[in-house]
Amino acid sequence: MRLTAATLDAPNARELAAFYLRLLPGWRVWRGEDGQDWVHIRPPDGGTGLSFQTEPAYRPPVWPSAPDRQQMMIHLDIEVDDLEGETARALAEGARLAEYQPQDGVRVLLDPAGHPFCLYTEAAEPSQ
């Protein structure tokens, strides 16, 4: 057995995949044809990737979690060399800065579909 991907639901799989392709340099579409409601992207080394599935009833999670609201099921941790520079780049590509920031040295952002993801440097690995 080998884990090949984590799948994120979205209102539009192709749009969310395009965001992550811009965010993650060198990643490419591995599977997913035009018109399909599912796309899989992978890193240049062919390792574990991300998949995106169109879900018509998708509701974005809230961050931080709140009772009786859509809960976050997964979030991505992305290591960067330049936290401020990569945060600015992620914002320029369509991410939003989360209002709640629980740690110094880690930036929690929301992708265009509302999924939280963390940018961090090796020195400030996120604590869960």
VEXKEMI-13372 format. One record per atom (N, C-alpha, C, O): y, x, z. Coordinates in pm, whole numbers, plus 50000, padded with zeros to 5 digits. Each point is the difference from the previous one (the first is absolute). Layout:
// VEXKEMI-13372
YXZ
...
END
This chain:
// VEXKEMI-13372
498825008250000
501184991850000
501245008750000
500035010750061
501014984649870
501265007449994
501134990049990
500004991449913
500985009850178
501184991549995
500845004249881
500355011749986
499974978849926
500775003349881
501444995050007
500875005449932
499404984250150
501364994750004
500174990350115
499034994650054
502215003349983
500424988750083
500764990949905
500735004749913
499104982150103
500634990549910
501094992350072
499794994650109
501385004849830
501134992550053
500224987749914
500105000949878
499974987550186
500354987849929
501504999949976
500775006250074
499644986849821
501414999449965
500244987849912
499064994649941
502195001050050
500264989149906
499825004349855
499734991649913
500415021550060
499805005349864
499415014050012
500715009550035
498014991949937
499295012750015
500615011049914
500145011450046
500224985449832
500535010249908
501365005450049
500255012049990
500604979350062
501305004650049
499845009050123
500685010250012
498424986150080
499815008150118
499345013449965
500355010350057
498714989649851
499395012649954
501055009049938
499995012150022
500924982249900
501075008049938
500895006450105
500425011549983
499864981450127
500795005950109
499285012250058
500615010550016
498104988050015
499275011250059
499815011549901
499935011650042
499984985649830
499945010849901
501295008050000
499985012249982
501154981250037
501285007150009
500105007850131
500565011050003
498904983450104
500095006150133
499095012250014
500365009650067
498484990049871
498985010350018
499885008449873
499254996449909
501485014850083
500015008249878
498595004349957
499175004150082
500594994849789
498735004449943
498914989550001
499005001549930
501164987850148
498994989550000
500044992749866
501034999749932
497824994650031
499914993149871
499134987650013
499224998750094
500924992349810
499144988249997
498605004549961
499835007149901
499204989150176
498615003549972
499284988149938
499235001649905
501034986650149
499414987849944
501024988850011
500814999750092
499144991449812
500914988650001
500684999049865
500825008449965
498854981549962
500564998049867
501194990750006
500144992350095
500725008349804
501134990749993
499484985750010
499004996449940
501714995750138
499624986050015
499044997450114
499824988550039
499565021950015
499094997950111
500774998650130
501145004650012
498234989050084
500614998050131
499535010450100
500104997850120
499395013549832
499495010650086
500265013549933
499765001749881
500735007950198
500295013549949
499545009950105
500194997950120
499205013149835
499575010850090
500715012849956
499975003749883
500695003150213
500635012849971
499345010850084
499474997550108
500585014949838
499355011250068
500895012349999
500865001649913
498915007350186
500745012750001
499465009449892
498924997749946
501835013050024
499585009249895
498625006250024
499295003149904
500334998850223
498705006150029
498844990149992
498855003750022
501454983749947
498954989949986
499494994650131
498994992950001
501645010250110
499564995450132
500214985150020
500234992649905
499705003350220
500164986050036
501354994849951
501025006650018
498974981949922
501214994449941
500444987250068
499584996850111
501284996249822
500514987150044
499764989849890
500155003049882
499474985050158
499864989049906
500974989050040
500394998950116
499984993149785
500954989250021
499454987649932
499545000549886
500504988450186
499454987549950
501054989150011
500614998250105
499604994449785
500934988850003
499374988850083
498864996049978
501924999350117
499574989050087
501094989449997
501065001950059
498694986949873
501044989749987
500494994550135
501164995950010
498005003950092
500404994750131
500455011050095
500054997950121
500285013949825
500395011550084
501204996750088
500984994149955
498925010150171
501124999350094
500185014050057
499055005750051
502165000049941
500205013650052
499855000450152
500354990550069
499125020749982
499895001450145
501375002450062
500965003749932
499124994250199
501235003350072
499795013150073
498905003050046
502165004749965
499975012750074
501225000550088
501124998649951
498705003650181
498725000450070
499364986150007
500644990049968
498115009750075
499284987350002
500654990250097
500675003750096
499104983649875
500554989350084
498974988750005
499294997649902
500624995650212
499054988950012
500254989449892
501144997149964
497784997249986
500054989249903
500675003749867
500464991249928
499585021650041
500545004849873
498905007749927
499015004050062
501144998049809
499015007649923
499905014250057
500995007350004
497824996550038
499795013250059
499755010549892
499434997149895
501005015150136
499725011349913
498505003250014
499505000850112
499815000949778
498585003350004
499775014949976
498995005650043
501945000749889
499875014149967
501405005549975
500904992749957
499285020050071
501225006849956
499615013949954
498965005250040
501875000749877
499715013249944
500845010550072
501184997850027
498225013650003
500705011750053
500085010349889
498975004249946
502254999950018
500205009249889
500745012350052
501154999050044
498195012549951
500635012450045
500945005249892
499675000149882
501525004450162
501005005449909
500525013250056
499855002850118
500765005249796
500615012650045
501434997950048
500475006950090
500234983549848
501424997650028
500174985250035
500114991549911
499915005550218
500044986150043
501234992649950
499894988949947
501275016850069
501224993149959
500074998549848
500374989349950
499275021249977
500034999349854
499024989949945
500334992349910
498465007750144
498984990649950
500284985750044
499664990549930
500975007850186
500424986650042
501034994749901
499924988549957
501065019850008
501034995949903
499364996749865
500394990349935
498645017750022
499334997549872
499224986950004
500054992249905
499235005350206
499244987450014
500944988049996
499684989849938
501475011350127
500994989149997
500524997849858
500174988649957
500085022349971
500484998949862
498964993649909
500354993649901
498365008150132
498924994449918
499704985450034
499214993649931
501425001050176
499794985950030
499474997050139
499814988350033
499955021850050
499574997650137
501194995450084
501155001849961
498564992450154
501044996450097
499695006950131
498845001350038
502185003350032
499835006250130
499744989050101
500774990450010
498155010950067
499704990150104
501055000850109
500485010850035
499874977850018
501014999650106
499505007450125
500765007250064
497974990949969
499425006350119
499395013449962
499145000749913
501305010050152
499515013649979
499465005350133
500795004050086
497884996249934
499445003250131
499935014850037
499805003150117
500385006049788
499845014350028
501075008249931
500414996949888
500055013650181
500855009749934
499125008049904
498835002550030
501705001549858
499245008249905
499064992149911
499275005949920
500724980950093
499194991249916
500914988849952
500774994550078
499145002249794
500774988849946
499044989149957
499095002449921
501114985750133
499234988349959
500814992949893
501164996450021
498215001849864
500624993049888
499124988349961
498844999250041
501714991949879
499254988649947
500015001149848
501055001849939
497774997050001
499945000549854
500554986849943
500314991050078
499825007849790
500594987849944
499264987050035
500594989249993
498145011750045
499254988050041
500044998050151
499424990450050
501265018650023
500134998650144
498995007450084
500044999050122
499045008649815
499035007850076
500705011950066
500715007449933
499104994550200
500585011850064
499275012749957
498784999949978
501975011050009
499415013249982
500885010050072
501204998050014
498185013050031
500715010150077
500115012949919
499025004549940
502165001350060
500205013549949
500165009050122
500694996450095
498675015249902
500085009350113
499795014149952
499455002349892
501005007350189
499725014049973
498835004450087
499694993550100
499685017349863
498835004850075
500325001550149
499154997350085
502075007049947
500395002150139
500154987150078
500005000350123
500124988549810
500234987250067
498984989549958
500384988849968
498345014750032
498974990649958
500124987250079
500165000550122
499764987949811
500184987350069
498924997450104
498835003149979
501564991250132
499024996050101
499754985149983
500944992249981
497845004050026
499664985849979
499604993650130
499684988150003
END
